[in-house]
């Protein structure tokens, strides 16, 4: 930091360090994020040390950040980080001290002098141990057998598609720099929701999700179907991508799932655009966008209604949802926690954008747990599905292991 008794000039890297230090030091919950295709960094902090939970009717909530695990909760509620303090700035600008809020600049000067080491110590101290053990969830043999069981369940007519997941544990290196890691992820993944959140006793997570679950703004509703995966290769991967029947069918199943949700609420007036090939990190996916005019359809609470209907989506669970979910609970062998759940800012500047929590990792002491899943259809190959999860783990893992990646 540039410190001579007080801040003189604060770069984006220094602001990130200040925000992380302030968040961890507060004793409460906080979240930091950059939405896709923007340079706008946002931060909010909740002073309450006991995590709060809320109903999914987010239209009634104050400004904040919502986090929900993959599995349905008995109380049907999500964790909520209320925006007691909120700050945002554009990453392409440096800021003078006078442009920063007082609550951010009154940080203890001793902490500022050793800010990066302080952040790492706090990260390790405040990242709770998991209530579950990884067990065999990260082993190739376990995962390929799980995929094979999925293929057999499809052949038996139990499910049409299932999305098994796995974990991968890596060490947080001695030179780990959270601020640099987060900033580099922002620069590397302009089309993803790059995020970090910490909820005391519950979890500390970092990610770069390419998938919007729901978005509401100015009476417009948006969701997407994202499925099919292949490595991005060549000089122009978007133009050279060739999709197999397996991947096309996988995408079609997710689209059908969204349309079925519209049918359940008798919504017939919607726009559908796609599928088109999009890039997320080092991977390509197929994406179809769905849009609804909430004012024209007389459906102002469409966002929370669809949130309840869509989660967990067929892209992270399978189809039919109940049968696929039951299969995963019986065979997957670990608790996904917030992986494949959803998260995002609600009611901030009249906008709510909630994402599926993909391409993500949780911090557990001096380790990071990476999570990845793969869509299994009748044409799946277990070894290729394992390779797909390895590629997905690299999206976050390479930045944790090497912040300058």
C-alpha positions as CSV (number, residue, x, y, z in Angstrom):
1,X,0.0,0.0,0.0
2,X,1.0,3.6,-0.5
3,X,0.9,4.7,3.1
4,X,2.4,7.8,4.8
5,X,0.0,8.0,7.8
6,X,-2.9,7.7,5.4
7,X,-3.8,6.5,1.9
8,X,-2.4,8.7,-0.9
9,X,-3.4,6.8,-4.1
10,X,-5.3,3.6,-4.3
11,X,-5.0,1.3,-7.3
12,X,-7.5,-1.4,-8.1
13,X,-5.2,-4.0,-6.6
14,X,-4.8,-2.0,-3.4
15,X,-8.6,-1.5,-3.2
16,X,-9.2,-5.2,-3.5
17,X,-6.7,-5.8,-0.6
18,X,-8.5,-3.2,1.5
19,X,-11.9,-4.8,0.8
20,X,-10.8,-8.3,1.6
21,X,-9.1,-7.1,4.8
22,X,-12.2,-5.1,5.8
23,X,-14.5,-8.0,5.1
24,X,-12.6,-10.6,7.1
25,X,-11.8,-8.2,10.0
26,X,-15.5,-7.2,10.4
27,X,-16.4,-10.6,11.9
28,X,-19.5,-10.7,9.7
29,X,-20.4,-11.8,6.1
30,X,-19.2,-10.2,2.9
31,X,-19.3,-10.6,-0.8
32,X,-17.3,-9.2,-3.7
33,X,-18.1,-9.6,-7.4
34,X,-17.8,-8.5,-11.0
35,X,-20.7,-9.2,-13.4
36,X,-20.1,-10.6,-16.9
37,X,-19.0,-8.1,-19.6
38,X,-18.6,-5.2,-17.2
39,X,-15.6,-3.5,-15.4
40,X,-17.8,-2.7,-12.4
41,X,-16.5,-4.2,-9.1
42,X,-19.0,-4.4,-6.2
43,X,-18.6,-5.2,-2.5
44,X,-21.1,-5.5,0.3
45,X,-20.7,-6.3,4.0
46,X,-23.1,-7.5,6.7
47,X,-22.0,-6.6,10.3
48,X,-24.1,-9.5,11.8
49,X,-21.9,-12.3,13.0
50,X,-24.7,-14.8,13.0
51,X,-25.6,-15.8,9.4
52,X,-29.2,-14.8,8.4
53,X,-31.5,-16.8,6.2
54,X,-34.4,-15.6,4.0
55,X,-37.3,-16.9,1.8
56,X,-36.7,-17.1,-1.9
57,X,-39.2,-14.3,-2.6
58,X,-36.3,-11.9,-3.3
59,X,-38.6,-9.1,-4.6
60,X,-39.4,-8.4,-0.9
61,X,-35.8,-8.4,0.3
62,X,-33.5,-5.3,0.9
63,X,-30.3,-4.9,-1.1
64,X,-28.0,-7.8,-0.5
65,X,-26.3,-11.0,-1.8
66,X,-28.1,-14.4,-1.7
67,X,-26.4,-17.8,-1.5
68,X,-28.2,-21.2,-1.7
69,X,-26.7,-24.7,-1.6
70,X,-27.3,-27.3,-4.2
71,X,-29.6,-29.4,-2.0
72,X,-33.1,-28.2,-1.0
73,X,-33.2,-26.9,2.5
74,X,-35.8,-28.1,5.0
75,X,-36.8,-24.5,5.8
76,X,-36.8,-23.6,2.0
77,X,-34.5,-20.7,2.8
78,X,-31.2,-19.2,1.5
79,X,-28.3,-17.5,3.3
80,X,-28.4,-13.7,2.9
81,X,-25.7,-11.1,3.2
82,X,-27.4,-7.8,3.8
83,X,-25.8,-4.7,2.4
84,X,-25.0,-2.8,5.6
85,X,-22.1,-1.4,3.8
86,X,-21.9,-1.2,0.0
87,X,-19.1,0.1,-2.3
88,X,-18.5,-0.1,-6.0
89,X,-16.0,1.3,-8.5
90,X,-14.9,0.7,-12.1
91,X,-11.8,-1.3,-12.5
92,X,-10.4,0.9,-15.3
93,X,-10.0,3.8,-12.8
94,X,-7.6,4.6,-10.0
95,X,-9.2,6.4,-7.1
96,X,-7.9,9.0,-4.6
97,X,-8.5,8.5,-0.9
98,X,-11.2,11.1,-1.0
99,X,-13.3,9.0,-3.3
100,X,-13.3,6.0,-0.9
101,X,-15.9,5.7,1.9
102,X,-14.7,6.5,5.4
103,X,-15.5,3.0,6.7
104,X,-13.1,1.6,4.2
105,X,-10.2,4.0,4.8
106,X,-10.2,3.9,8.6
107,X,-8.5,0.5,8.5
108,X,-5.8,-0.1,11.2
109,X,-2.5,1.2,9.8
110,X,-0.6,-1.8,11.2
111,X,-2.8,-4.1,9.2
112,X,-2.3,-2.0,6.1
113,X,1.5,-2.4,6.4
114,X,1.2,-6.2,6.2
115,X,-2.1,-6.4,4.4
116,X,-1.4,-9.4,2.2
117,X,-0.1,-11.6,5.0
118,X,-3.0,-10.4,7.2
119,X,-5.6,-11.4,4.5
120,X,-4.1,-14.9,4.1
121,X,-4.0,-15.5,7.9
122,X,-7.6,-14.4,8.2
123,X,-8.6,-16.5,5.2
124,X,-7.1,-19.7,6.8
125,X,-8.4,-18.9,10.3
126,X,-11.9,-18.1,9.2
127,X,-12.5,-20.8,6.6
128,X,-14.3,-23.5,8.6
129,X,-13.5,-27.2,8.3
130,X,-16.1,-29.1,6.3
131,X,-18.8,-31.1,8.0
132,X,-18.2,-33.8,5.5
133,X,-15.2,-35.8,4.3
134,X,-14.2,-35.8,0.7
135,X,-13.6,-39.6,0.8
136,X,-13.4,-41.0,-2.7
137,X,-15.1,-38.1,-4.3
138,X,-11.9,-36.9,-6.0
139,X,-10.7,-40.3,-7.3
140,X,-11.0,-41.2,-10.9
141,X,-12.1,-44.7,-10.3
142,X,-15.0,-43.5,-8.2
143,X,-16.1,-40.9,-10.7
144,X,-15.9,-43.2,-13.8
145,X,-17.9,-45.8,-12.0
146,X,-20.5,-43.1,-11.1
147,X,-20.7,-42.1,-14.8
148,X,-21.2,-45.8,-15.8
149,X,-24.0,-46.1,-13.2
150,X,-25.6,-43.1,-14.7
151,X,-25.4,-44.5,-18.2
152,X,-27.0,-47.7,-16.9
153,X,-29.8,-45.7,-15.1
154,X,-30.5,-44.0,-18.4
155,X,-30.6,-47.3,-20.3
156,X,-33.0,-48.6,-17.6
157,X,-35.3,-45.6,-18.1
158,X,-34.9,-44.3,-14.6
159,X,-33.5,-40.9,-15.8
160,X,-33.0,-39.2,-19.2
161,X,-29.8,-37.4,-18.0
162,X,-27.8,-37.1,-14.9
163,X,-25.0,-34.8,-13.8
164,X,-22.5,-36.4,-11.4
165,X,-19.9,-34.3,-9.7
166,X,-16.5,-34.7,-8.0
167,X,-14.1,-32.8,-5.9
168,X,-10.4,-32.1,-6.1
169,X,-8.3,-30.9,-3.1
170,X,-5.3,-28.7,-3.7
171,X,-2.9,-26.9,-1.3
172,X,-3.1,-23.2,-1.0
173,X,0.5,-22.2,-1.7
174,X,2.7,-20.2,0.7
175,X,2.8,-17.2,-1.6
176,X,-1.0,-17.2,-2.2
177,X,-2.3,-13.7,-2.8
178,X,-6.1,-13.5,-2.7
179,X,-6.3,-10.0,-4.2
180,X,-4.1,-10.8,-7.1
181,X,-5.8,-14.1,-7.7
182,X,-9.2,-12.4,-7.8
183,X,-8.0,-9.6,-10.0
184,X,-6.4,-12.1,-12.5
185,X,-9.6,-14.1,-12.6
186,X,-11.6,-11.0,-13.5
187,X,-9.2,-10.2,-16.3
188,X,-9.1,-13.8,-17.6
189,X,-12.8,-14.4,-17.5
190,X,-14.6,-11.3,-18.9
191,X,-17.8,-13.3,-19.7
192,X,-18.2,-14.9,-16.2
193,X,-19.6,-13.8,-12.9
194,X,-16.3,-13.6,-10.9
195,X,-17.2,-13.8,-7.2
196,X,-16.0,-14.3,-3.6
197,X,-18.1,-14.6,-0.5
198,X,-17.5,-15.4,3.2
199,X,-20.2,-16.4,5.7
200,X,-18.8,-17.1,9.2
201,X,-19.0,-20.8,10.2
202,X,-20.7,-21.6,6.9
203,X,-18.2,-21.2,4.1
204,X,-15.6,-19.2,2.1
205,X,-15.9,-19.6,-1.7
206,X,-14.4,-18.1,-4.9
207,X,-15.6,-18.7,-8.4
208,X,-16.2,-17.6,-12.0
209,X,-19.6,-18.8,-13.2
210,X,-20.6,-18.6,-16.8
211,X,-24.3,-19.4,-16.2
212,X,-27.1,-17.0,-15.3
213,X,-29.9,-18.7,-13.5
214,X,-32.3,-15.7,-13.5
215,X,-32.0,-12.0,-14.0
216,X,-34.6,-9.3,-13.5
217,X,-34.2,-5.6,-14.5
218,X,-36.7,-3.0,-15.5
219,X,-39.5,-5.5,-15.7
220,X,-37.5,-7.8,-18.0
221,X,-36.8,-11.4,-17.0
222,X,-33.9,-13.5,-18.4
223,X,-32.6,-17.0,-18.0
224,X,-30.4,-19.3,-20.1
225,X,-29.8,-23.0,-20.9
226,X,-26.1,-23.7,-20.8
227,X,-24.9,-27.3,-21.6
228,X,-22.4,-29.1,-23.8
229,X,-18.7,-28.7,-23.2
230,X,-15.6,-29.0,-25.3
231,X,-12.0,-27.5,-25.0
232,X,-11.5,-24.2,-26.8
233,X,-8.8,-24.7,-29.4
234,X,-7.4,-23.1,-32.5
235,X,-7.1,-19.4,-33.5
236,X,-10.8,-18.9,-33.6
237,X,-12.5,-21.5,-31.4
238,X,-16.0,-20.0,-31.6
239,X,-16.0,-20.4,-35.4
240,X,-14.3,-23.8,-35.6
241,X,-16.4,-25.5,-32.9
242,X,-18.1,-28.8,-34.0
243,X,-20.7,-30.3,-31.7
244,X,-21.5,-34.0,-31.4
245,X,-25.0,-35.4,-31.2
246,X,-24.4,-36.1,-27.5
247,X,-23.7,-32.4,-26.7
248,X,-26.6,-31.2,-28.9
249,X,-29.0,-33.5,-27.2
250,X,-27.7,-32.5,-23.7
251,X,-28.4,-28.8,-24.6
252,X,-31.8,-29.6,-26.0
253,X,-32.8,-31.4,-22.7
254,X,-31.9,-28.2,-20.7
255,X,-33.9,-26.0,-23.0
256,X,-36.9,-28.4,-22.7
257,X,-36.6,-28.2,-19.0
258,X,-36.9,-24.4,-19.0
259,X,-39.9,-24.5,-21.4
260,X,-41.6,-27.1,-19.1
261,X,-41.1,-24.7,-16.2
262,X,-42.9,-21.9,-18.2
263,X,-45.7,-24.4,-19.0
264,X,-46.2,-25.1,-15.3
265,X,-47.1,-21.5,-14.7
266,X,-49.0,-21.2,-18.0
267,X,-46.5,-18.7,-19.4
268,X,-46.6,-18.8,-23.2
269,X,-45.2,-15.4,-24.2
270,X,-41.4,-15.7,-24.2
271,X,-38.5,-15.1,-26.5
272,X,-36.0,-17.9,-27.2
273,X,-32.6,-17.2,-28.9
274,X,-30.1,-19.8,-29.7
275,X,-28.4,-22.2,-29.3
276,X,-25.1,-20.5,-29.9
277,X,-21.5,-21.3,-29.0
278,X,-20.0,-19.3,-26.2
279,X,-16.6,-19.3,-24.5
280,X,-16.0,-19.5,-20.8
281,X,-12.4,-19.7,-19.8
282,X,-10.7,-22.5,-21.7
283,X,-14.0,-24.2,-22.5
284,X,-16.8,-23.8,-25.1
285,X,-20.5,-24.4,-24.3
286,X,-23.8,-24.2,-26.1
287,X,-26.2,-21.5,-24.8
288,X,-29.8,-20.6,-25.4
289,X,-31.3,-17.4,-23.9
290,X,-34.9,-17.0,-22.8
291,X,-36.5,-13.5,-22.2
292,X,-39.9,-12.5,-20.8
293,X,-41.5,-9.1,-20.5
294,X,-42.9,-9.2,-16.9
295,X,-45.1,-6.1,-17.4
296,X,-46.7,-7.4,-20.6
297,X,-47.4,-10.8,-19.1
298,X,-48.6,-9.4,-15.8
299,X,-46.1,-11.4,-13.8
300,X,-44.0,-9.1,-11.5
301,X,-42.8,-11.9,-9.3
302,X,-41.7,-14.1,-12.2
303,X,-38.1,-14.0,-11.0
304,X,-38.7,-15.7,-7.6
305,X,-41.2,-18.1,-9.1
306,X,-38.8,-19.3,-11.8
307,X,-36.0,-19.4,-9.3
308,X,-37.9,-21.9,-7.3
309,X,-38.9,-23.9,-10.3
310,X,-35.5,-23.9,-12.0
311,X,-33.2,-24.9,-9.2
312,X,-31.5,-27.3,-9.4
313,X,-31.5,-27.1,-13.1
314,X,-31.1,-30.1,-15.4
315,X,-27.7,-28.7,-16.3
316,X,-26.4,-29.4,-12.8
317,X,-28.7,-32.2,-11.7
318,X,-30.4,-34.1,-14.6
319,X,-33.9,-35.0,-15.8
320,X,-36.4,-35.8,-14.5
321,X,-35.2,-33.7,-11.6
322,X,-36.5,-35.8,-8.7
323,X,-35.1,-39.1,-10.1
324,X,-31.8,-37.5,-11.0
325,X,-31.5,-35.9,-7.6
326,X,-32.2,-39.2,-5.9
327,X,-29.6,-40.9,-8.0
328,X,-27.0,-38.4,-7.0
329,X,-27.9,-38.5,-3.3
330,X,-27.5,-42.3,-3.4
331,X,-24.3,-42.6,-5.4
332,X,-22.3,-39.4,-5.5
333,X,-20.7,-39.8,-2.1
334,X,-20.2,-36.2,-0.9
335,X,-22.1,-33.1,0.0
336,X,-21.9,-30.5,-2.8
337,X,-22.6,-27.7,-0.3
338,X,-22.8,-24.5,-2.4
339,X,-21.5,-26.1,-5.6
340,X,-24.3,-26.1,-8.2
341,X,-26.4,-24.0,-5.9
342,X,-27.0,-20.4,-6.7
343,X,-25.7,-17.0,-5.7
344,X,-25.7,-13.3,-6.6
345,X,-26.7,-9.7,-5.8
346,X,-30.4,-8.9,-5.3
347,X,-32.2,-5.6,-5.5
348,X,-29.1,-3.5,-6.0
349,X,-29.8,-0.5,-8.2
350,X,-33.2,-2.1,-9.2
351,X,-31.5,-5.2,-10.5
352,X,-31.2,-8.8,-9.4
353,X,-28.8,-11.2,-11.1
354,X,-28.5,-14.8,-9.7
355,X,-26.0,-17.3,-11.1
356,X,-25.5,-21.0,-10.8
357,X,-22.5,-21.6,-8.6
358,X,-20.2,-23.3,-11.1
359,X,-16.4,-23.1,-11.7
360,X,-15.9,-22.7,-8.0
361,X,-13.8,-23.6,-5.0
362,X,-14.2,-23.5,-1.3
363,X,-11.4,-22.7,1.1
364,X,-10.9,-25.1,4.0
365,X,-7.9,-24.0,6.2
366,X,-4.8,-24.2,4.0
367,X,-6.6,-26.2,1.3
368,X,-9.0,-25.4,-1.5
369,X,-11.6,-27.8,-2.6
370,X,-12.4,-27.6,-6.4
371,X,-15.8,-28.9,-7.7
372,X,-16.8,-30.0,-11.2
373,X,-19.6,-32.0,-12.8
374,X,-20.3,-33.5,-16.2
375,X,-23.6,-34.1,-18.0
376,X,-24.1,-37.8,-18.6
377,X,-26.4,-39.1,-21.4
378,X,-26.7,-42.5,-23.1
379,X,-23.8,-41.6,-25.4
380,X,-21.3,-40.6,-22.6
381,X,-17.9,-42.1,-22.2
382,X,-16.7,-42.3,-18.6
383,X,-13.0,-41.4,-19.3
384,X,-14.0,-38.4,-21.5
385,X,-16.4,-37.2,-18.7
386,X,-13.4,-37.4,-16.2
387,X,-11.3,-35.3,-18.6
388,X,-14.1,-32.7,-18.8
389,X,-14.1,-32.4,-15.0
390,X,-10.3,-32.0,-15.0
391,X,-10.6,-29.1,-17.5
392,X,-13.3,-27.5,-15.4
393,X,-11.2,-27.8,-12.2
394,X,-8.3,-26.0,-13.9
395,X,-10.5,-22.9,-14.5
396,X,-10.2,-21.9,-10.8
397,X,-7.4,-24.3,-9.6
398,X,-4.7,-22.8,-11.8
399,X,-5.3,-19.3,-10.3
400,X,-5.2,-20.6,-6.7
401,X,-2.0,-22.6,-7.3
402,X,-0.4,-19.8,-9.4
403,X,-1.9,-16.4,-8.8
404,X,-0.2,-15.0,-11.9
405,X,-1.6,-17.8,-14.2
